[in-house]
Every structure is written in structure tokens, then in C-alpha cells.
Amino acid sequence: MWIKFANLCRKSGRFGLAEKALNSLKDDYRPDVTYAKLKYMWTTGRQQEALDRLVDFASDVSRELNINENEAIDQPLPSGLPDANETTVRNTRLLARCYLKQGEWKIALHPDWTAQTEVVTSVLGSFLLATHFDSQWYKAWHNWALANFNVLPPEAKQLPNDYDIANGNVDDDANVAENLKYVRPAVRGFFYSISLTRSNPFQDILRLLTLWLKFGGVDEVNRIVQEGFQMMKQNIWLDVVPQLISRILQPNPQVSESVLGLLSDLGRTHPQALIFPLSVSAKTSNLARQRAAMSVIDTIRAHSPTVVEHVDLVSTELIRVSAIWIEIWHEGLEEASRAYFSPEHDVDRMIGVLMPLHQKMTKPVTIREASFFNSYGRELEDAKQCLQNYKRTRDQAYISQAWENYYAVFRKITRQIAQLEVLDLQHASPRLLAAKDLDLAIPGTYDPNKPKDFVKIAKFDPILSVINSKQRPRKMKIIGTDGKKYQYLLKGHEDLRQDNLVMQLIDLVNTLLLEDSECFKRHLSIQKYPTIPLSPSAGLCYKCLLTTKP
């Protein structure tokens, strides 16, 4: 008890009380008392002396346990022998703590330790022995994995982007053999630390993901990864679904197969957690990414066809409601005018903005779209014809004529947008209004720990309020099968995948705040909210839960 009290005083900066508590144990020669005194010595500034004594102390404990320090890693654990008593078990665990502290203190005394080969060998050896003497200790595995990860050069931890992969600009790591000395133990260590931790392992998962994607094409690393999958809970991977999907394209076939296999396994167990993110990736302009995402969606369709069907309906119609045609044309005409009337006079960019809008107008689906087509279709068709004539003749007169029509439409829809305060699904999306009792969880509420027990979408509130701001998001309500109304912001013209990453960052910051004693005492945290991207330019923000009945 006095040792715990001394440790608490030391950690809180009350060194006088810590010293008194330790002095009360001066006649107690137990190893754990000596260990506590060495930690106090380090904290009070006698760091090199504390490290030297800790090394000697670890040697003494090893001898008492009949361990040869030079061959410790190959010897059986004393605590695992048939005649091991409680003292032997306790001292074996203490020895693991001693080696962990040795590694930590060596790093603290050598800020540039990764550049010193001798220190690197010593630090990694200390952490490895800590994992050996207590193989179920999260801290030992985490520190060993992190130390190996930190020794790797920066270029070994950089992943190629989609552009480099598509163009074959993926350089092989010239030092891959040297790096593998650290990659293998880092990957193994991260799998163990993630499986043993009781806190949020998000940082370790990201580090593991980086090494897996970078070096997973090496057979030995891939073998360690496949073994690691068996020891980790599958739910843990759900925290990094955005990262997995963003890296769904991989230049190495072996890594690509592993990523797609993991996503397929997650989709089999948690289709509700994966189907929305995958549908976003299937809507990107990158054809290879689309195909990869659709291959995973097809595996989900094989066992959950209604989930895929319903998410396609909901996603498509919410995207339609997030930005109706008058808003799309208003934004498009503004962007086109900036391109054309800029000093660069970029006609090609202007046409590149406008032609997709013309193509979209060929198939009005809703009453609102049909009304827009009837009101502005003739003028816009004339403007389109002028653009086509310009592309054929390069006569600037056609551009001027096109802008006369565009400007007339722009003035009218500007007045119309100013009066837009509500949207009725009957006019904006009758398919969404008709959707009832869907096999989809209420967006943002799915709990992976209860994969069979979640609230589903019963129906959508028919009226959406339009907020009068620059992006004009909509306030909408979804009624769940529990009878409650769930309120959301439906946002268009924004990529909510970025918001998703911000929420992950906030989650990480909250974890760090929770681990800090001063922040914990003040109950400091940052409020976060679920974001559900629907496409690269639209998504939902889960705002609040109402308890009123529909």
C-alpha cells in the first residue's frame, strides 16, 4: 500500500510525501520497494544514476530467478515452470517492468537515439525482454512496436496516392531488406498491443495500417499480418474504415487482396457499418476505385441484398434532395462565369463546367426537376447549342450569345433560390417519401457491439427546412422503428469525408485528454457528432435525438 501511495505522490509532483513514504520502507528489502525507489530517483533528477542502478538491479533479479541475461530471450520463463511460487511469478513480472523502464529511460537520455546504432540495439533489446517476461502486458508490446516503427526512416512510412498508383509511379524501397529488420517486429508488436489494450488503439491501428500497406507484399510480413488478423477483434477495424476504403487501391496484388478480403469480412459481419462508406467510393470519378468498391458491395449483396438495395435508394435520393437543379445550375453558372470572365479567359474550363449540367437535364425525374426543365429548358438548350457551335467553329460570337441565355436564367433562379425555405419530398423526391420500413440502421447510430440490435429507418419526414446560408443545408428528420425522430443536417456541395477524418482526430484528442490527470479532473472533452458521407459532395450530419413521437 505504501508503494502505491509513494507512486501516486511521485506522479502528482508531491516529492516530499513520496520520499517520506519510501523512507518508511527503508528496512524493507523487497524488490518492488527497490524498484519504486529507483523511479523516485529518476523523477528527482538523478537520471543517469537511476538508470545505472536499474540495470544492476535487473541483473540481481535475473540471478535470483536463475536467468542468464545473455540468453534470457531463449530461456523458459521462471513463472511458467512447474515449481514456480507466487514470489517467482511476481519477480518475473517485475523484471518485465525493469526492462521496460530501461528502454524508456535510454530514450529519454538520448533524444536522437534512432540515429545511434548502439542505443537503438540497446533500446530494442530492453523492450523485447519486457515482452518476453510479461507477454500479456500491453505496455511492453506497444513500446517495442513503437520503437521499431520510430527507427524506420520517413520514406518507409509514406504511402503512394491514387495518382501515383494509376500512373505506375510507385518506387520500390531500395532499403527494404534493412527496413524489414524493424518492420517485422513492429507489425507483430502492434497486433499484440492492439489486442491487449483496454483504451482506444486508434494510433497503433494507423501505424499498423501504414506498415501493412507499405510492406504487406513481402511474404513474411503478409504471414505476420494474416496471423495478426486471428488475434484481433474484428470490430477494431471499424475505427479505420475510412482509411481502409481510401486505400482500397493497392499496387501490390497481395496487399490488394488482403484489403479487399478484410473489407469483405467486415461487410459480412457488419454490413450496416460499411455500406454507406463503400457506396461513396463507388460514386467517385476514379474507375479503378469504383470497381474495387463495387466488388466488396457485391459480396455484401450476396448475403444482404435488401441492405444494398435500400442504401442505393436512400443515398441516391438524399443526394438529389441535398442540391436541387436550381441550386446546381446557380453554383455551376457562378463557377463558369469565374472561369470565363477571369484574366485567363478560360473557355475550355467554362465548357467543362457547363456541359455535364446540360447532360444531366435530359432526364428529369421529379416534379421539381420537370418544372425546372419546363421553365428554363428552351433557354438552356439554346445556350448548349451555342457552345457546340463554338467548339466546332471557335467563333467567340457563339460564346457571347450563350452567355445572354445563361445570364437570363441566372437572374431568374437567383430570385427563386432566395424564396426557397422548405422542400416537400412529394415534389423533390417521391421515392424517398414512399420508402417505408427499410432494412437500414438509422445513420450514425449503429453499434458494432450489437450487430443484430439496432433501430432501423421506418420513414422520412416529408418536409425539409432549408437553412438560409451559403451552402443552404437542409434540416431533416428520419423516423426510426422505435418511434423516435432523429434530426440531421443534409449538406450538399461539401465533402463530408473530410469531416469524418476531423471526427477521428477529435476522438483521438479526447483519448489523450482522458489519459491526462489534470484534464480528467476537469472533465475536458470535445463534443463530436457522427457524419455520414453520401457522395464526394454530399452527406448527413447527425445533429440531435428527439424523444417526441411522430
N, C-alpha and C positions, 0 to 999 in steps of 0.2 A: 504493500500500500504506500509506503514512504517513497518507493522508487517512482510510482506513478505520480505522486504529489510533486516530487522533485522535477520530473519531466514536464508537468503542466506549468510549474513556476518558470522553468527554463524557457519554454516556448512562448510564454507570455511576457518575458523580459524581467521577471522578478528574480534576479540572480541571488539576492541576499537570502530569500526564503529557500531557493533551490539549494544553496550552499549549506544552510542550516539542516535541511532535511537529509542531505547526503552525509554531513558530519555526524548526524545521529546514527548513521550506519557504519561508522569508521571501524568498528570491531567486527563487522560482518564481511567475510571474505568470499561471499558467493560471487560467481562470475557475472551475474546480471547487475550486481552492485558496482563492480569494476567497470562494466560497460557504461552504466549511467554516469559514472564519474568522468569517464573519457569524453562523453558527449558534452558534459558541462565544461570540461577543459577546452574543448574546441570552440564552444559558443562564447567563452570569455576571452578569446583572442590568442590562446596558446595553441595555434593550429598545427604547426609542424610537429611540435612535441606530442600533441594528441594523436596525430597520425602514426608517428613512430611507435608510440606506446600501444596503439591499437593493433599494429602489425605484430608486435611481440605478444600481445595478449591473445590474438588469434592463433599464434603458434603454440602458446601454452594450452589453450583449449583443445587444439588438434591433438597434441601429445596425450592429453588426458583421455581423449577418445580413441587413442591408438591409430591415429591417422597420419600417414606420411604426406606432408604438404606437397611434396614434389609430384606425387602420384595420386593426389586426392580425388581428382575427377574420375579416375578409373577404379577407385576403391568402392566397395559397397557402403551404404550409409550405416553408421553405427545404430541409428534409431530403427533400422529395418532388420537388425539381427535378432534371432530368437530370444537371446538373453538380455535384450535392451530393457532397462528400467526407466522410470519416469525422469530421473536426472539425466540419463543419456539422451532421451528424446528432447528434453528442454535445452541441453547444451548444444545439440546438433542444430536446433532452430536458432539458437543464439549465435552459433558460428556463421550461419547464413546472414544474420544481421551485421555481424562484424565485417564480412566481406563486402556487403552492400555499402556500408559506410566507408570502407576503404576506397571503393570506386568513386563514390560521391566526393569524398574529401580530396582525392587526387585531382579530380576535375576542377574543384574549387581552387586548388593551389596552382593549377596550370590552365589559365583561361584559353590558351591556344593549344590545348592538349592534342587536338586532332592533327596538328602539324608535326608532332613529336612521336616518332615511331615507338620509342621505348615506353613513353607514357601510354600510348594507345594500347600496346600489348598488355601493360600492367592493369589498366582500367578494365579492359575487356575480360582479362583473366579473373579479376576480382568479381565482376558481375556474373560471370559464368559459374564460379564457385558458389555464389549466392543462390543461383537457380538449382545447383546440384544438391545443396544441403537443405533446401526447402522448395521442393518442386511444385508446391501448391500455393506459393506466395506471389501475388500479383506484382508487387513492387520489384521483386528480383527480375522477373521476366520483362517487365516494362523497361527497366533501366538497361538491361542487357540489349534488348531490341533497339531502344532509342540510341544507345551509344554506338552500336554498329551502323545505324541509319545516319547518325551525325558524321561518322568518319567518311562516308561516301562523298565524292566531290559533287558540286551543284549540278553539273551536266548529267550526272547519273540519275538525278531526281526530276528531270524535265521531260514532260511528255509531249509528243508532237500533236499539232492541231489537225482539224479535218482537212484544211487546205494542203498541208504537207503530206498527209496520208494519201489524198486523192492524186497528188502530183508525184508521188514516189520520193518525196524529199525527206526520207527517214534515214538518218545516218546510223550505221551500226556503231555501237560503243566500242572504240578501239581498245579500251582498257577493261573489257567485260570480264576477262579472266581474273584480273586483280580485284575488280569490284565484287565479284561473286563471293570472295572470302568474307565479305561483310553482308552481302545481300541474303545469303542463305540463313545465317543465324538471325538476321533482323526479321525476315519473314516468319521463321519459326517462332521467334520470341514474341512478335506481335500477335500471332494466333493464340499463344498461350495467355498473354496478358489480357487480350480481349475476352477470352473465355472465362478468365478468373476474376475480372474486375466486377465491383458492385456499383461503380459510378458510370457516368456517360463515357464510353470509349471512343467518341467521335474522332478525336485527333489521331488516335492509334489506327483507326479504320482507314482514315485518309492516307496515312503513311503506308499502311499495308497495301492499299489500293494502288498507290504510286509504284511501289516496287513490283507488284504483281503485273501491272500493265506494261512496265518497262522491261522486266526480265522474265516474265512468265513463259516466254518462248524457249527458255533453257529447260531441258528435260528435268534436271534435278530440282530447279525452283518450282516447276509445274507439279512435280511429285509432292513437294512440301505443301504447296497450295491445296492440292486435292486432299491430302491428309488433314490439313487445317480445316477444310470445309466440314469434315466429320466431327470435329470437336467444338465448333462454334454453333450457337443457336442461330437458326435461320433468320429469326426476327431482327437480329442485329443489323443485317444487311439493308433492312428497310430504311435505316437512317441515311444511307448514302445512295438511295435510288436515283436522285437527280444526277449524281456523279457517274453512276453506272450507265445510265442511259446516255449521258453526254459523251461517254467513251465507248459507245456501242460499236463504233467503227475502229477496228484494230488492224494494223498492217500484218501482224503475225497470225497465221491461221489457228495456231494452238491457243493463243490468248483469246482470239475472237470466239472460238468455240466454247471456251470456259466462261466468258462473259455472257454469251447468249444462253448457255446452259444454266448458269446461276439465275439469270432473269426468268427463264422458263420455269425453273423450280420455284422461285418466289411467286410467279404468276399462278402456279398450280395450287400453292398453299394460301396465297393472299391476292387473289385476282382484283379485289376491291382497291388494294393499295397501289397496284401497278397500272391499271387500265387507263387512268387519266394521263399519267406521265407518258405512257407509251403512245397514246393517241396524239399527243402533242408532237412527239418525234416523227410520227407518221405523216404529219402535215407540213414538215419543213421542206425547203426547196432542194435540199440535198437528196438526190435519188438513192444513193447508196444507203444513207441513213434511213430513208423511208423503207427500203426493202428489209433492212435489218430489224427495224421496229415491227414491221408487218409480220415477219417470221415469228417473232415472240407472240404477237397478238393472235396469230393463227394457232399457236399451241394453247393459248388460253381459250380460244373459240372451241377447241376440240372438247373441253370439259365444262366450259361455262359460256355456251353460245348466247344466252339471253343477256348476260352481262356485257358482252362485246356489242351486241345489237343495241342495247339501251344506251350505252355510253356514246356510241356513234350518233344516235338520235339527239341526246341531250347536248353533247359537245357541239354538233353542227348547228343546232337551233339557238343555243346560247351565244355562239359566235355571231350568228345572224342578228340577234337582238342587241348585242353589245355595240354594234355600229350599223345603223340602217343606211340605206342608199344615199339619202340626202347628206348625211354626215360623211360618208365615204367620199362622195363627189366634192363636198366642200373642202375636205382636207386634201384631196387629190388635186383640185384646181389651184389651191394655195401653193402646194409644193411645185406644181408645173409652172406656175407664174414666177416663182422664185428662180427656177432654172432658166426660163426663157428671158425674163427681164433683168437678169443679173449681168454684170460686165462681161461674163464669158459668153452670154447669149447661147446657152447650151440647148439647141433644138432637139438633138437626139435624146437627151435626158428627159426633156419635156414629153416627147412622144412615148418614151419608155414608161413614164408615169401614167399617161392618159389611156394608152391602148388597152392595158389589162382591165381598166374600168369599163371601156366600151364593150369588151368581150363578155364581161360579167352581166351586162344589161340584156343579153339576148334571151335569158330565161328567167323572167320574173316569177316568183313562186307564191308570195304572199300578197294580200290586198294592198299593203303599203308599197311594195315593190311595183305592183301593177299600176298603182296610182302615180308613182314617180315616173314610170315608163310612159304613161298616157300624157302626163303634164310636160315632160321635158324630152321625150324620145325623139321627136322630129328635129329639134334644135341640136341635140347631141349627135344625131345621125348625120346631119349636115356638116357638123364640125369634124366628125370622123372622116367623112368623105374628103374634106379639105386636107386633112392630114395624109390620107392615102395619095391624094393628088400631089402633095408636096414631096412625098417620098419617091414618086415616080418622076417628077419634073424638077424638083429642088427650087421651085418658084416661091419666093417669100410672100407673094400676094396671097397665096393659099393659107399661110400661117396667120396673116392679119385677118383674113375672113373667118378662120376658125375661132380666133380669139373674140371676135364680135359675138359669136354664138355662145362661147364659153362664159363670157362676161355677163351676158343677159341671164343665163342660167344661174350663175354665181350670185347675182343680186337677189334673185327670187328665193333661192334656197337659204341664203343668209337670213332673210326675213322669216322664213318658215322655221329654221332652227331656233331662232330666238323665242318662238312661241311654243316650242316642244317642251312640255313639262311632264307628261305621262306617256307611257306606251301600253297599249292594250294587246295582250297576246293574241286575241282573236284576229287582230289585223297584222300584227308584227310576226307572229309565229303560231299559227293554229295547231301545228303538230305538237309543239311544246304544251300548249293548253290541253290538248287531248291526251297527253301522256299521263297514265294513272298506274299506281302500284308497280313501280319499276323495281327491277332486281339490282338496284344500285344503292349503296350506302349514301346517307346524307353527306355531301362533300365536306371533307375536313374533319369528320367525326369518327372515322374508322379506327378501332383499337386493335392492333395486331395480336394482343394478348387474348382477345375474344373474337376470333375469326368467324364464329358462327352466330354471335350475338351482337347485332348492330341494327341501328334504326335505318330503314330504307325510305326512299322517296315515295310518298303517296301521291302528291300532285304539286303543281306550281301555282302560286298566287297569280291571278290573271292580270293584275295591274302592277306596272313597274314605274317608280318615280325617277325622273331624270334630274340629276343634280346639276345646277347651273354653274359649271366650272369649265376650264379649258378642255379637258378630256371628256366631260359630260358622262360620268359613270352612272349606272342605274342602281337604285335600291330595289332589291327583290327579295321575296320570301319563298322558301320551299317548305311545304308542309310534310312532316315525317309520318311514318306509320305509328308513332307514339302520340300523334295528335298535336304535337308542338310545332310552332312556326320558327324556322331558322332563317335569320336575316343575313343577307350578303350584299356586298358591292360587286356588281358586274362591270368590269372595266374593259374597255376597248382601247386600241391604239397604244397598248403598253405590253411589254414582255414580262409577265409575272414570274418567269423562270429566274429572273434576277432577284425578285422579292423572295423567292424560295431560298436562294443562297443567303440572303440577308437574315432570314429567319433561322437558318442553320448557324450563322455567326452569332446571333443573339442567344441561341440555345447554348453555344459553347461559352459565351461570356457569362451566362447565368451559372454554368457549372463552375467556372473559375471564381465567381462571386461566392458561391456556396462553400467552396473549399477554403476561402479566406475567413479567418475567425472574426475579424473586425466587420467585414461585410455581412457575415452570417448573423452577428449580433444585431445589426441594424436592419435585417430582413431586406437587403438590397437585391433587386432583380429588375430585369427589363421585360415589360409586357410584350408578348408575341402573339401572333394570330395566324391561323392556317391560311395558306394561299394555294389555290388550285389552278395552275395554268391550263388553258383550254387549247391554245394555239400559240405560235410565236408572237401574237399581237393581241391576245385577249385572255381573260381569266377571272376567277372568282376570289374574293377576299371574305372569309368567314368573319362576320362582324360581331354578332352577339346572339344569344339564345333567348327567345321569348317564351314565357310559360303560358301565354294565352291560348285558348282553344280556337280553332278556325270557325 
